Amino acid sequence: MPAIALPEIDPERCTACGRCVAACPPHVLWLESERPQGWGRKRAMLHDADGCTGCAKCHAVCPFDAIRMVRQPD
């Protein structure tokens, strides 16, 4: 069953602290750098929307208010 809402990450607010990645039960959030080989600014990314359960634990643990849950169309 697809998630009702998915996390949307604000790249300007995300500091790549990794709290959301650690809190994600299905492990569908990853930290990713802007450029190849780990160079550049890092931020959290949703890599597997189909695997996301919509639990919002990522949103709850983000101290920078960088993640909001966005309702998905039916």
Distance bins in CASP14 RR format, pairs under 12 A and 6 or more apart:
PFRMAT RR
TARGET T0000
AUTHOR 0000-0000-0000
RMODE 2
METHOD distances of the structure
MODEL  1
1 50 0 0 0 0 0 1 0 0 0 0 0
1 51 0 0 0 0 0 1 0 0 0 0 0
1 52 0 0 0 0 0 1 0 0 0 0 0
1 53 0 0 0 0 1 0 0 0 0 0 0
1 54 0 0 0 0 0 1 0 0 0 0 0
1 72 0 0 0 0 0 1 0 0 0 0 0
2 48 0 0 0 0 0 1 0 0 0 0 0
2 49 0 0 0 0 1 0 0 0 0 0 0
2 50 1 0 0 1 0 0 0 0 0 0 0
2 51 0 0 0 0 1 0 0 0 0 0 0
2 52 0 0 0 0 1 0 0 0 0 0 0
2 53 0 0 0 0 1 0 0 0 0 0 0
2 54 0 0 0 0 1 0 0 0 0 0 0
2 71 0 0 0 0 0 1 0 0 0 0 0
2 72 1 0 0 1 0 0 0 0 0 0 0
2 73 0 0 0 0 0 1 0 0 0 0 0
2 74 0 0 0 0 1 0 0 0 0 0 0
3 26 0 0 0 0 1 0 0 0 0 0 0
3 28 0 0 0 0 1 0 0 0 0 0 0
3 46 0 0 0 0 0 1 0 0 0 0 0
3 48 0 0 0 0 0 1 0 0 0 0 0
3 49 1 0 0 1 0 0 0 0 0 0 0
3 50 0 0 0 0 1 0 0 0 0 0 0
3 51 1 0 0 1 0 0 0 0 0 0 0
3 52 1 0 1 0 0 0 0 0 0 0 0
3 53 1 0 1 0 0 0 0 0 0 0 0
3 54 1 1 0 0 0 0 0 0 0 0 0
3 55 0 0 0 0 1 0 0 0 0 0 0
3 56 0 0 0 0 1 0 0 0 0 0 0
3 58 0 0 0 0 0 1 0 0 0 0 0
3 69 0 0 0 0 1 0 0 0 0 0 0
3 70 0 0 0 0 0 1 0 0 0 0 0
3 71 0 0 0 0 1 0 0 0 0 0 0
3 72 1 0 0 1 0 0 0 0 0 0 0
4 52 0 0 0 0 0 1 0 0 0 0 0
4 53 0 0 0 0 1 0 0 0 0 0 0
4 54 1 0 0 1 0 0 0 0 0 0 0
4 55 0 0 0 0 0 1 0 0 0 0 0
4 56 0 0 0 0 1 0 0 0 0 0 0
4 69 0 0 0 0 1 0 0 0 0 0 0
4 70 0 0 0 0 0 1 0 0 0 0 0
4 71 1 0 0 1 0 0 0 0 0 0 0
4 72 1 0 0 1 0 0 0 0 0 0 0
4 73 0 0 0 0 0 1 0 0 0 0 0
4 74 0 0 0 0 1 0 0 0 0 0 0
5 46 0 0 0 0 0 1 0 0 0 0 0
5 49 0 0 0 0 0 1 0 0 0 0 0
5 52 0 0 0 0 1 0 0 0 0 0 0
5 53 0 0 0 0 0 1 0 0 0 0 0
5 54 1 0 1 0 0 0 0 0 0 0 0
5 55 0 0 0 0 1 0 0 0 0 0 0
5 56 1 0 0 1 0 0 0 0 0 0 0
5 58 0 0 0 0 0 1 0 0 0 0 0
5 59 0 0 0 0 1 0 0 0 0 0 0
5 67 0 0 0 0 0 1 0 0 0 0 0
5 68 0 0 0 0 1 0 0 0 0 0 0
5 69 1 0 1 0 0 0 0 0 0 0 0
5 70 1 0 1 0 0 0 0 0 0 0 0
5 71 1 0 1 0 0 0 0 0 0 0 0
5 72 1 0 0 1 0 0 0 0 0 0 0
5 73 0 0 0 0 0 1 0 0 0 0 0
6 24 0 0 0 0 0 1 0 0 0 0 0
6 26 0 0 0 0 0 1 0 0 0 0 0
6 28 0 0 0 0 1 0 0 0 0 0 0
6 29 0 0 0 0 0 1 0 0 0 0 0
6 46 1 0 0 1 0 0 0 0 0 0 0
6 47 0 0 0 0 0 1 0 0 0 0 0
6 48 0 0 0 0 0 1 0 0 0 0 0
6 49 1 0 1 0 0 0 0 0 0 0 0
6 50 0 0 0 0 1 0 0 0 0 0 0
6 51 0 0 0 0 1 0 0 0 0 0 0
6 52 1 0 1 0 0 0 0 0 0 0 0
6 53 0 0 0 0 1 0 0 0 0 0 0
6 54 1 0 0 1 0 0 0 0 0 0 0
6 55 0 0 0 0 0 1 0 0 0 0 0
6 56 0 0 0 0 1 0 0 0 0 0 0
6 58 0 0 0 0 0 1 0 0 0 0 0
6 59 0 0 0 0 0 1 0 0 0 0 0
6 67 0 0 0 0 0 1 0 0 0 0 0
6 68 0 0 0 0 1 0 0 0 0 0 0
6 69 1 0 0 1 0 0 0 0 0 0 0
6 70 1 0 1 0 0 0 0 0 0 0 0
6 71 0 0 0 0 1 0 0 0 0 0 0
6 72 1 0 0 1 0 0 0 0 0 0 0
6 73 0 0 0 0 0 1 0 0 0 0 0
7 14 0 0 0 0 0 1 0 0 0 0 0
7 20 1 0 0 1 0 0 0 0 0 0 0
7 21 0 0 0 0 0 1 0 0 0 0 0
7 23 0 0 0 0 0 1 0 0 0 0 0
7 24 0 0 0 0 1 0 0 0 0 0 0
7 26 0 0 0 0 0 1 0 0 0 0 0
7 28 0 0 0 0 1 0 0 0 0 0 0
7 29 1 0 0 1 0 0 0 0 0 0 0
7 44 0 0 0 0 1 0 0 0 0 0 0
7 45 0 0 0 0 1 0 0 0 0 0 0
7 46 1 0 1 0 0 0 0 0 0 0 0
7 47 0 0 0 0 0 1 0 0 0 0 0
7 48 0 0 0 0 0 1 0 0 0 0 0
7 49 0 0 0 0 1 0 0 0 0 0 0
7 51 0 0 0 0 0 1 0 0 0 0 0
7 52 1 0 0 1 0 0 0 0 0 0 0
7 53 0 0 0 0 0 1 0 0 0 0 0
7 54 1 0 0 1 0 0 0 0 0 0 0
7 55 0 0 0 0 1 0 0 0 0 0 0
7 56 1 0 0 1 0 0 0 0 0 0 0
7 57 0 0 0 0 1 0 0 0 0 0 0
7 58 1 0 1 0 0 0 0 0 0 0 0
7 59 1 0 0 1 0 0 0 0 0 0 0
7 60 0 0 0 0 0 1 0 0 0 0 0
7 61 0 0 0 0 0 1 0 0 0 0 0
7 62 0 0 0 0 1 0 0 0 0 0 0
7 66 0 0 0 0 1 0 0 0 0 0 0
7 67 1 0 1 0 0 0 0 0 0 0 0
7 68 1 0 0 1 0 0 0 0 0 0 0
7 69 1 0 0 1 0 0 0 0 0 0 0
7 70 1 0 0 1 0 0 0 0 0 0 0
7 71 0 0 0 0 0 1 0 0 0 0 0
7 72 0 0 0 0 0 1 0 0 0 0 0
8 14 0 0 0 0 0 1 0 0 0 0 0
8 20 0 0 0 0 0 1 0 0 0 0 0
8 29 0 0 0 0 0 1 0 0 0 0 0
8 44 0 0 0 0 0 1 0 0 0 0 0
8 45 0 0 0 0 0 1 0 0 0 0 0
8 46 0 0 0 0 1 0 0 0 0 0 0
8 49 0 0 0 0 0 1 0 0 0 0 0
8 52 0 0 0 0 0 1 0 0 0 0 0
8 54 0 0 0 0 0 1 0 0 0 0 0
8 56 0 0 0 0 0 1 0 0 0 0 0
8 58 0 0 0 0 0 1 0 0 0 0 0
8 59 0 0 0 0 1 0 0 0 0 0 0
8 62 0 0 0 0 0 1 0 0 0 0 0
8 66 0 0 0 0 1 0 0 0 0 0 0
8 67 1 0 0 1 0 0 0 0 0 0 0
8 68 1 0 1 0 0 0 0 0 0 0 0
8 69 1 0 0 1 0 0 0 0 0 0 0
8 70 1 0 1 0 0 0 0 0 0 0 0
8 71 0 0 0 0 0 1 0 0 0 0 0
8 72 0 0 0 0 0 1 0 0 0 0 0
9 15 0 0 0 0 0 1 0 0 0 0 0
9 16 0 0 0 0 0 1 0 0 0 0 0
9 17 0 0 0 0 0 1 0 0 0 0 0
9 18 0 0 0 0 0 1 0 0 0 0 0
9 20 1 0 0 1 0 0 0 0 0 0 0
9 21 0 0 0 0 0 1 0 0 0 0 0
9 24 0 0 0 0 0 1 0 0 0 0 0
9 29 0 0 0 0 1 0 0 0 0 0 0
9 30 0 0 0 0 0 1 0 0 0 0 0
9 31 0 0 0 0 0 1 0 0 0 0 0
9 32 0 0 0 0 0 1 0 0 0 0 0
9 42 0 0 0 0 0 1 0 0 0 0 0
9 43 1 0 0 1 0 0 0 0 0 0 0
9 44 1 0 1 0 0 0 0 0 0 0 0
9 45 1 0 0 1 0 0 0 0 0 0 0
9 46 1 0 0 1 0 0 0 0 0 0 0
9 47 0 0 0 0 0 1 0 0 0 0 0
9 58 0 0 0 0 1 0 0 0 0 0 0
9 59 0 0 0 0 1 0 0 0 0 0 0
9 62 0 0 0 0 1 0 0 0 0 0 0
9 64 0 0 0 0 0 1 0 0 0 0 0
9 65 0 0 0 0 0 1 0 0 0 0 0
9 66 1 0 1 0 0 0 0 0 0 0 0
9 67 1 0 1 0 0 0 0 0 0 0 0
9 68 0 0 0 0 1 0 0 0 0 0 0
9 69 0 0 0 0 0 1 0 0 0 0 0
9 70 0 0 0 0 0 1 0 0 0 0 0
10 20 0 0 0 0 0 1 0 0 0 0 0
10 43 0 0 0 0 1 0 0 0 0 0 0
10 44 0 0 0 0 1 0 0 0 0 0 0
10 59 0 0 0 0 0 1 0 0 0 0 0
10 62 0 0 0 0 1 0 0 0 0 0 0
10 64 0 0 0 0 1 0 0 0 0 0 0
10 65 0 0 0 0 1 0 0 0 0 0 0
10 66 1 0 1 0 0 0 0 0 0 0 0
10 67 1 0 0 1 0 0 0 0 0 0 0
10 68 1 0 0 1 0 0 0 0 0 0 0
10 70 0 0 0 0 0 1 0 0 0 0 0
11 32 0 0 0 0 0 1 0 0 0 0 0
11 34 0 0 0 0 1 0 0 0 0 0 0
11 41 0 0 0 0 1 0 0 0 0 0 0
11 42 0 0 0 0 0 1 0 0 0 0 0
11 43 1 0 1 0 0 0 0 0 0 0 0
11 44 0 0 0 0 1 0 0 0 0 0 0
11 45 0 0 0 0 1 0 0 0 0 0 0
11 64 0 0 0 0 0 1 0 0 0 0 0
11 66 0 0 0 0 1 0 0 0 0 0 0
11 67 0 0 0 0 0 1 0 0 0 0 0
12 41 0 0 0 0 0 1 0 0 0 0 0
12 43 0 0 0 0 1 0 0 0 0 0 0
12 64 0 0 0 0 1 0 0 0 0 0 0
12 65 0 0 0 0 0 1 0 0 0 0 0
12 66 0 0 0 0 1 0 0 0 0 0 0
13 20 0 0 0 0 0 1 0 0 0 0 0
13 43 0 0 0 0 1 0 0 0 0 0 0
13 44 0 0 0 0 0 1 0 0 0 0 0
13 62 0 0 0 0 1 0 0 0 0 0 0
13 63 0 0 0 0 0 1 0 0 0 0 0
13 64 1 0 1 0 0 0 0 0 0 0 0
13 65 1 0 0 1 0 0 0 0 0 0 0
13 66 1 1 0 0 0 0 0 0 0 0 0
13 67 0 0 0 0 1 0 0 0 0 0 0
13 68 0 0 0 0 1 0 0 0 0 0 0
14 20 0 0 0 0 1 0 0 0 0 0 0
14 21 0 0 0 0 0 1 0 0 0 0 0
14 29 0 0 0 0 0 1 0 0 0 0 0
14 31 0 0 0 0 1 0 0 0 0 0 0
14 32 0 0 0 0 0 1 0 0 0 0 0
14 34 0 0 0 0 0 1 0 0 0 0 0
14 41 0 0 0 0 1 0 0 0 0 0 0
14 42 0 0 0 0 1 0 0 0 0 0 0
14 43 1 0 1 0 0 0 0 0 0 0 0
14 44 1 0 1 0 0 0 0 0 0 0 0
14 45 0 0 0 0 1 0 0 0 0 0 0
14 46 0 0 0 0 0 1 0 0 0 0 0
14 58 0 0 0 0 0 1 0 0 0 0 0
14 62 0 0 0 0 1 0 0 0 0 0 0
14 63 0 0 0 0 0 1 0 0 0 0 0
14 64 1 0 0 1 0 0 0 0 0 0 0
14 65 0 0 0 0 0 1 0 0 0 0 0
14 66 1 0 1 0 0 0 0 0 0 0 0
14 67 1 0 0 1 0 0 0 0 0 0 0
14 68 0 0 0 0 0 1 0 0 0 0 0
15 31 0 0 0 0 0 1 0 0 0 0 0
15 41 0 0 0 0 1 0 0 0 0 0 0
15 42 0 0 0 0 1 0 0 0 0 0 0
15 43 0 0 0 0 1 0 0 0 0 0 0
15 44 0 0 0 0 1 0 0 0 0 0 0
15 62 0 0 0 0 1 0 0 0 0 0 0
15 63 0 0 0 0 1 0 0 0 0 0 0
15 64 1 0 1 0 0 0 0 0 0 0 0
15 65 0 0 0 0 0 1 0 0 0 0 0
15 66 1 0 0 1 0 0 0 0 0 0 0
15 67 0 0 0 0 0 1 0 0 0 0 0
16 29 0 0 0 0 0 1 0 0 0 0 0
16 30 0 0 0 0 0 1 0 0 0 0 0
16 31 1 0 1 0 0 0 0 0 0 0 0
16 32 0 0 0 0 1 0 0 0 0 0 0
16 33 0 0 0 0 1 0 0 0 0 0 0
16 34 0 0 0 0 0 1 0 0 0 0 0
16 38 0 0 0 0 0 1 0 0 0 0 0
16 40 0 0 0 0 0 1 0 0 0 0 0
16 41 1 0 0 1 0 0 0 0 0 0 0
16 42 1 1 0 0 0 0 0 0 0 0 0
16 43 1 0 1 0 0 0 0 0 0 0 0
16 44 1 0 0 1 0 0 0 0 0 0 0
16 45 0 0 0 0 0 1 0 0 0 0 0
16 62 0 0 0 0 0 1 0 0 0 0 0
16 64 0 0 0 0 0 1 0 0 0 0 0
16 66 0 0 0 0 1 0 0 0 0 0 0
17 23 0 0 0 0 0 1 0 0 0 0 0
17 29 0 0 0 0 0 1 0 0 0 0 0
17 31 0 0 0 0 1 0 0 0 0 0 0
17 42 0 0 0 0 1 0 0 0 0 0 0
17 43 0 0 0 0 0 1 0 0 0 0 0
17 44 0 0 0 0 1 0 0 0 0 0 0
17 58 0 0 0 0 0 1 0 0 0 0 0
17 61 0 0 0 0 1 0 0 0 0 0 0
17 62 0 0 0 0 1 0 0 0 0 0 0
17 63 1 0 0 1 0 0 0 0 0 0 0
17 64 1 0 0 1 0 0 0 0 0 0 0
17 66 0 0 0 0 1 0 0 0 0 0 0
17 67 0 0 0 0 0 1 0 0 0 0 0
18 24 0 0 0 0 1 0 0 0 0 0 0
18 29 0 0 0 0 1 0 0 0 0 0 0
18 30 0 0 0 0 1 0 0 0 0 0 0
18 31 1 0 1 0 0 0 0 0 0 0 0
18 32 0 0 0 0 0 1 0 0 0 0 0
18 42 0 0 0 0 1 0 0 0 0 0 0
18 43 0 0 0 0 1 0 0 0 0 0 0
18 44 1 0 0 1 0 0 0 0 0 0 0
18 45 0 0 0 0 0 1 0 0 0 0 0
18 58 0 0 0 0 1 0 0 0 0 0 0
18 61 0 0 0 0 1 0 0 0 0 0 0
18 62 0 0 0 0 1 0 0 0 0 0 0
18 63 0 0 0 0 0 1 0 0 0 0 0
18 64 0 0 0 0 0 1 0 0 0 0 0
18 66 0 0 0 0 0 1 0 0 0 0 0
18 67 0 0 0 0 0 1 0 0 0 0 0
19 29 0 0 0 0 0 1 0 0 0 0 0
19 31 0 0 0 0 0 1 0 0 0 0 0
19 44 0 0 0 0 1 0 0 0 0 0 0
19 57 0 0 0 0 1 0 0 0 0 0 0
19 58 0 0 0 0 1 0 0 0 0 0 0
19 59 0 0 0 0 0 1 0 0 0 0 0
19 60 0 0 0 0 1 0 0 0 0 0 0
19 61 1 0 1 0 0 0 0 0 0 0 0
19 62 1 0 0 1 0 0 0 0 0 0 0
19 63 1 0 0 1 0 0 0 0 0 0 0
19 64 0 0 0 0 1 0 0 0 0 0 0
19 66 0 0 0 0 0 1 0 0 0 0 0
19 67 0 0 0 0 1 0 0 0 0 0 0
20 27 0 0 0 0 0 1 0 0 0 0 0
20 28 0 0 0 0 0 1 0 0 0 0 0
20 29 1 0 1 0 0 0 0 0 0 0 0
20 30 0 0 0 0 1 0 0 0 0 0 0
20 31 0 0 0 0 1 0 0 0 0 0 0
20 43 0 0 0 0 0 1 0 0 0 0 0
20 44 1 0 1 0 0 0 0 0 0 0 0
20 45 0 0 0 0 0 1 0 0 0 0 0
20 46 0 0 0 0 1 0 0 0 0 0 0
20 52 0 0 0 0 0 1 0 0 0 0 0
20 55 0 0 0 0 0 1 0 0 0 0 0
20 56 0 0 0 0 0 1 0 0 0 0 0
20 57 1 0 0 1 0 0 0 0 0 0 0
20 58 1 1 0 0 0 0 0 0 0 0 0
20 59 1 0 0 1 0 0 0 0 0 0 0
20 60 0 0 0 0 1 0 0 0 0 0 0
20 61 1 0 0 1 0 0 0 0 0 0 0
20 62 1 0 1 0 0 0 0 0 0 0 0
20 63 0 0 0 0 0 1 0 0 0 0 0
20 64 0 0 0 0 1 0 0 0 0 0 0
20 65 0 0 0 0 0 1 0 0 0 0 0
20 66 0 0 0 0 1 0 0 0 0 0 0
20 67 1 0 0 1 0 0 0 0 0 0 0
20 68 0 0 0 0 0 1 0 0 0 0 0
20 69 0 0 0 0 0 1 0 0 0 0 0
21 27 1 0 0 1 0 0 0 0 0 0 0
21 28 0 0 0 0 1 0 0 0 0 0 0
21 29 1 0 1 0 0 0 0 0 0 0 0
21 30 1 0 0 1 0 0 0 0 0 0 0
21 31 1 0 1 0 0 0 0 0 0 0 0
21 32 0 0 0 0 0 1 0 0 0 0 0
21 42 0 0 0 0 0 1 0 0 0 0 0
21 43 0 0 0 0 0 1 0 0 0 0 0
21 44 1 0 0 1 0 0 0 0 0 0 0
21 45 0 0 0 0 1 0 0 0 0 0 0
21 46 0 0 0 0 0 1 0 0 0 0 0
21 47 0 0 0 0 0 1 0 0 0 0 0
21 57 0 0 0 0 0 1 0 0 0 0 0
21 58 0 0 0 0 1 0 0 0 0 0 0
21 61 0 0 0 0 1 0 0 0 0 0 0
21 62 0 0 0 0 0 1 0 0 0 0 0
21 67 0 0 0 0 0 1 0 0 0 0 0
22 29 0 0 0 0 1 0 0 0 0 0 0
22 30 0 0 0 0 0 1 0 0 0 0 0
22 31 0 0 0 0 0 1 0 0 0 0 0
22 44 0 0 0 0 0 1 0 0 0 0 0
22 57 0 0 0 0 1 0 0 0 0 0 0
22 58 0 0 0 0 1 0 0 0 0 0 0
22 61 1 0 0 1 0 0 0 0 0 0 0
22 62 0 0 0 0 0 1 0 0 0 0 0
23 29 0 0 0 0 1 0 0 0 0 0 0
23 44 0 0 0 0 0 1 0 0 0 0 0
23 55 0 0 0 0 1 0 0 0 0 0 0
23 56 0 0 0 0 1 0 0 0 0 0 0
23 57 1 0 1 0 0 0 0 0 0 0 0
23 58 1 0 1 0 0 0 0 0 0 0 0
23 59 0 0 0 0 1 0 0 0 0 0 0
23 60 1 0 0 1 0 0 0 0 0 0 0
23 61 1 0 1 0 0 0 0 0 0 0 0
23 62 0 0 0 0 1 0 0 0 0 0 0
23 63 0 0 0 0 0 1 0 0 0 0 0
23 67 0 0 0 0 0 1 0 0 0 0 0
24 30 0 0 0 0 1 0 0 0 0 0 0
24 31 0 0 0 0 0 1 0 0 0 0 0
24 44 0 0 0 0 1 0 0 0 0 0 0
24 45 0 0 0 0 0 1 0 0 0 0 0
24 46 0 0 0 0 1 0 0 0 0 0 0
24 47 0 0 0 0 0 1 0 0 0 0 0
24 48 0 0 0 0 0 1 0 0 0 0 0
24 51 0 0 0 0 0 1 0 0 0 0 0
24 52 0 0 0 0 1 0 0 0 0 0 0
24 53 0 0 0 0 1 0 0 0 0 0 0
24 54 0 0 0 0 1 0 0 0 0 0 0
24 55 0 0 0 0 1 0 0 0 0 0 0
24 56 0 0 0 0 0 1 0 0 0 0 0
24 57 1 0 0 1 0 0 0 0 0 0 0
24 58 1 0 1 0 0 0 0 0 0 0 0
24 59 0 0 0 0 0 1 0 0 0 0 0
24 60 0 0 0 0 0 1 0 0 0 0 0
24 61 0 0 0 0 1 0 0 0 0 0 0
24 62 0 0 0 0 0 1 0 0 0 0 0
24 67 0 0 0 0 0 1 0 0 0 0 0
25 51 0 0 0 0 0 1 0 0 0 0 0
25 52 0 0 0 0 1 0 0 0 0 0 0
25 53 1 0 0 1 0 0 0 0 0 0 0
25 54 0 0 0 0 1 0 0 0 0 0 0
25 55 1 0 0 1 0 0 0 0 0 0 0
25 56 0 0 0 0 0 1 0 0 0 0 0
25 57 1 0 0 1 0 0 0 0 0 0 0
25 58 0 0 0 0 1 0 0 0 0 0 0
25 61 0 0 0 0 0 1 0 0 0 0 0
26 46 0 0 0 0 0 1 0 0 0 0 0
26 47 0 0 0 0 0 1 0 0 0 0 0
26 48 1 0 0 1 0 0 0 0 0 0 0
26 49 0 0 0 0 0 1 0 0 0 0 0
26 50 0 0 0 0 1 0 0 0 0 0 0
26 51 1 0 1 0 0 0 0 0 0 0 0
26 52 1 0 0 1 0 0 0 0 0 0 0
26 53 1 0 1 0 0 0 0 0 0 0 0
26 54 0 0 0 0 1 0 0 0 0 0 0
26 55 0 0 0 0 1 0 0 0 0 0 0
26 57 0 0 0 0 0 1 0 0 0 0 0
26 58 0 0 0 0 0 1 0 0 0 0 0
27 46 0 0 0 0 0 1 0 0 0 0 0
27 47 0 0 0 0 1 0 0 0 0 0 0
27 48 0 0 0 0 1 0 0 0 0 0 0
27 51 0 0 0 0 1 0 0 0 0 0 0
27 52 0 0 0 0 0 1 0 0 0 0 0
27 53 0 0 0 0 0 1 0 0 0 0 0
27 57 0 0 0 0 0 1 0 0 0 0 0
27 58 0 0 0 0 0 1 0 0 0 0 0
28 44 0 0 0 0 0 1 0 0 0 0 0
28 45 0 0 0 0 1 0 0 0 0 0 0
28 46 1 0 0 1 0 0 0 0 0 0 0
28 47 1 0 1 0 0 0 0 0 0 0 0
28 48 1 0 1 0 0 0 0 0 0 0 0
28 49 1 0 0 1 0 0 0 0 0 0 0
28 50 0 0 0 0 1 0 0 0 0 0 0
28 51 1 0 1 0 0 0 0 0 0 0 0
28 52 1 0 1 0 0 0 0 0 0 0 0
28 53 0 0 0 0 1 0 0 0 0 0 0
28 54 0 0 0 0 1 0 0 0 0 0 0
28 55 0 0 0 0 0 1 0 0 0 0 0
28 57 0 0 0 0 0 1 0 0 0 0 0
28 58 0 0 0 0 1 0 0 0 0 0 0
29 43 0 0 0 0 0 1 0 0 0 0 0
29 44 1 0 1 0 0 0 0 0 0 0 0
29 45 1 0 0 1 0 0 0 0 0 0 0
29 46 1 0 1 0 0 0 0 0 0 0 0
29 47 1 0 0 1 0 0 0 0 0 0 0
29 48 0 0 0 0 1 0 0 0 0 0 0
29 49 0 0 0 0 0 1 0 0 0 0 0
29 51 0 0 0 0 0 1 0 0 0 0 0
29 52 0 0 0 0 1 0 0 0 0 0 0
29 53 0 0 0 0 0 1 0 0 0 0 0
29 54 0 0 0 0 0 1 0 0 0 0 0
29 55 0 0 0 0 0 1 0 0 0 0 0
29 56 0 0 0 0 0 1 0 0 0 0 0
29 57 0 0 0 0 1 0 0 0 0 0 0
29 58 1 0 1 0 0 0 0 0 0 0 0
29 59 0 0 0 0 0 1 0 0 0 0 0
29 61 0 0 0 0 0 1 0 0 0 0 0
29 62 0 0 0 0 0 1 0 0 0 0 0
29 66 0 0 0 0 0 1 0 0 0 0 0
29 67 0 0 0 0 1 0 0 0 0 0 0
30 42 0 0 0 0 1 0 0 0 0 0 0
30 43 0 0 0 0 1 0 0 0 0 0 0
30 44 1 0 0 1 0 0 0 0 0 0 0
30 45 1 0 1 0 0 0 0 0 0 0 0
30 46 0 0 0 0 1 0 0 0 0 0 0
30 47 1 0 1 0 0 0 0 0 0 0 0
30 48 0 0 0 0 1 0 0 0 0 0 0
30 58 0 0 0 0 0 1 0 0 0 0 0
31 38 0 0 0 0 1 0 0 0 0 0 0
31 40 0 0 0 0 0 1 0 0 0 0 0
31 41 0 0 0 0 0 1 0 0 0 0 0
31 42 1 0 1 0 0 0 0 0 0 0 0
31 43 1 0 0 1 0 0 0 0 0 0 0
31 44 1 0 1 0 0 0 0 0 0 0 0
31 45 1 0 0 1 0 0 0 0 0 0 0
31 46 0 0 0 0 0 1 0 0 0 0 0
31 47 0 0 0 0 0 1 0 0 0 0 0
32 38 0 0 0 0 1 0 0 0 0 0 0
32 39 0 0 0 0 0 1 0 0 0 0 0
32 40 0 0 0 0 0 1 0 0 0 0 0
32 41 0 0 0 0 1 0 0 0 0 0 0
32 42 1 0 0 1 0 0 0 0 0 0 0
32 43 1 0 0 1 0 0 0 0 0 0 0
32 44 1 0 0 1 0 0 0 0 0 0 0
32 45 1 0 1 0 0 0 0 0 0 0 0
32 46 0 0 0 0 0 1 0 0 0 0 0
32 47 1 0 0 1 0 0 0 0 0 0 0
33 39 1 0 0 1 0 0 0 0 0 0 0
33 40 1 0 1 0 0 0 0 0 0 0 0
33 41 1 0 0 1 0 0 0 0 0 0 0
33 42 1 0 1 0 0 0 0 0 0 0 0
33 43 0 0 0 0 1 0 0 0 0 0 0
33 44 0 0 0 0 0 1 0 0 0 0 0
33 45 0 0 0 0 0 1 0 0 0 0 0
34 40 1 0 1 0 0 0 0 0 0 0 0
34 41 1 0 1 0 0 0 0 0 0 0 0
34 42 1 0 0 1 0 0 0 0 0 0 0
34 43 1 0 0 1 0 0 0 0 0 0 0
34 45 0 0 0 0 0 1 0 0 0 0 0
35 41 0 0 0 0 1 0 0 0 0 0 0
35 42 0 0 0 0 0 1 0 0 0 0 0
43 62 0 0 0 0 0 1 0 0 0 0 0
43 64 0 0 0 0 0 1 0 0 0 0 0
43 66 0 0 0 0 1 0 0 0 0 0 0
43 67 0 0 0 0 0 1 0 0 0 0 0
44 58 1 0 0 1 0 0 0 0 0 0 0
44 59 0 0 0 0 0 1 0 0 0 0 0
44 61 0 0 0 0 0 1 0 0 0 0 0
44 62 0 0 0 0 1 0 0 0 0 0 0
44 64 0 0 0 0 0 1 0 0 0 0 0
44 66 1 0 0 1 0 0 0 0 0 0 0
44 67 1 0 0 1 0 0 0 0 0 0 0
45 52 0 0 0 0 0 1 0 0 0 0 0
45 58 0 0 0 0 0 1 0 0 0 0 0
45 66 0 0 0 0 0 1 0 0 0 0 0
45 67 0 0 0 0 0 1 0 0 0 0 0
46 52 1 0 0 1 0 0 0 0 0 0 0
46 53 0 0 0 0 0 1 0 0 0 0 0
46 54 0 0 0 0 0 1 0 0 0 0 0
46 58 0 0 0 0 1 0 0 0 0 0 0
46 59 0 0 0 0 0 1 0 0 0 0 0
46 67 0 0 0 0 1 0 0 0 0 0 0
46 69 0 0 0 0 0 1 0 0 0 0 0
46 70 0 0 0 0 0 1 0 0 0 0 0
48 54 0 0 0 0 0 1 0 0 0 0 0
49 70 0 0 0 0 0 1 0 0 0 0 0
49 72 0 0 0 0 1 0 0 0 0 0 0
50 72 0 0 0 0 0 1 0 0 0 0 0
52 58 0 0 0 0 1 0 0 0 0 0 0
52 59 0 0 0 0 0 1 0 0 0 0 0
52 67 0 0 0 0 0 1 0 0 0 0 0
52 69 0 0 0 0 0 1 0 0 0 0 0
52 70 0 0 0 0 0 1 0 0 0 0 0
52 72 0 0 0 0 1 0 0 0 0 0 0
53 69 0 0 0 0 0 1 0 0 0 0 0
54 60 0 0 0 0 0 1 0 0 0 0 0
54 67 0 0 0 0 0 1 0 0 0 0 0
54 69 1 0 0 1 0 0 0 0 0 0 0
54 70 0 0 0 0 0 1 0 0 0 0 0
54 71 0 0 0 0 0 1 0 0 0 0 0
54 72 0 0 0 0 1 0 0 0 0 0 0
55 61 0 0 0 0 0 1 0 0 0 0 0
55 69 0 0 0 0 1 0 0 0 0 0 0
56 62 0 0 0 0 0 1 0 0 0 0 0
56 67 0 0 0 0 1 0 0 0 0 0 0
56 68 0 0 0 0 1 0 0 0 0 0 0
56 69 1 0 1 0 0 0 0 0 0 0 0
56 70 0 0 0 0 0 1 0 0 0 0 0
56 71 0 0 0 0 0 1 0 0 0 0 0
57 67 0 0 0 0 1 0 0 0 0 0 0
57 69 0 0 0 0 0 1 0 0 0 0 0
58 64 0 0 0 0 0 1 0 0 0 0 0
58 65 0 0 0 0 0 1 0 0 0 0 0
58 66 0 0 0 0 1 0 0 0 0 0 0
58 67 1 0 1 0 0 0 0 0 0 0 0
58 68 0 0 0 0 0 1 0 0 0 0 0
58 69 0 0 0 0 1 0 0 0 0 0 0
59 65 0 0 0 0 1 0 0 0 0 0 0
59 66 0 0 0 0 1 0 0 0 0 0 0
59 67 1 0 1 0 0 0 0 0 0 0 0
59 68 1 0 0 1 0 0 0 0 0 0 0
59 69 1 0 1 0 0 0 0 0 0 0 0
59 70 0 0 0 0 0 1 0 0 0 0 0
60 67 0 0 0 0 1 0 0 0 0 0 0
60 68 0 0 0 0 0 1 0 0 0 0 0
60 69 0 0 0 0 1 0 0 0 0 0 0
61 67 0 0 0 0 1 0 0 0 0 0 0
62 68 0 0 0 0 1 0 0 0 0 0 0
62 69 0 0 0 0 0 1 0 0 0 0 0
END
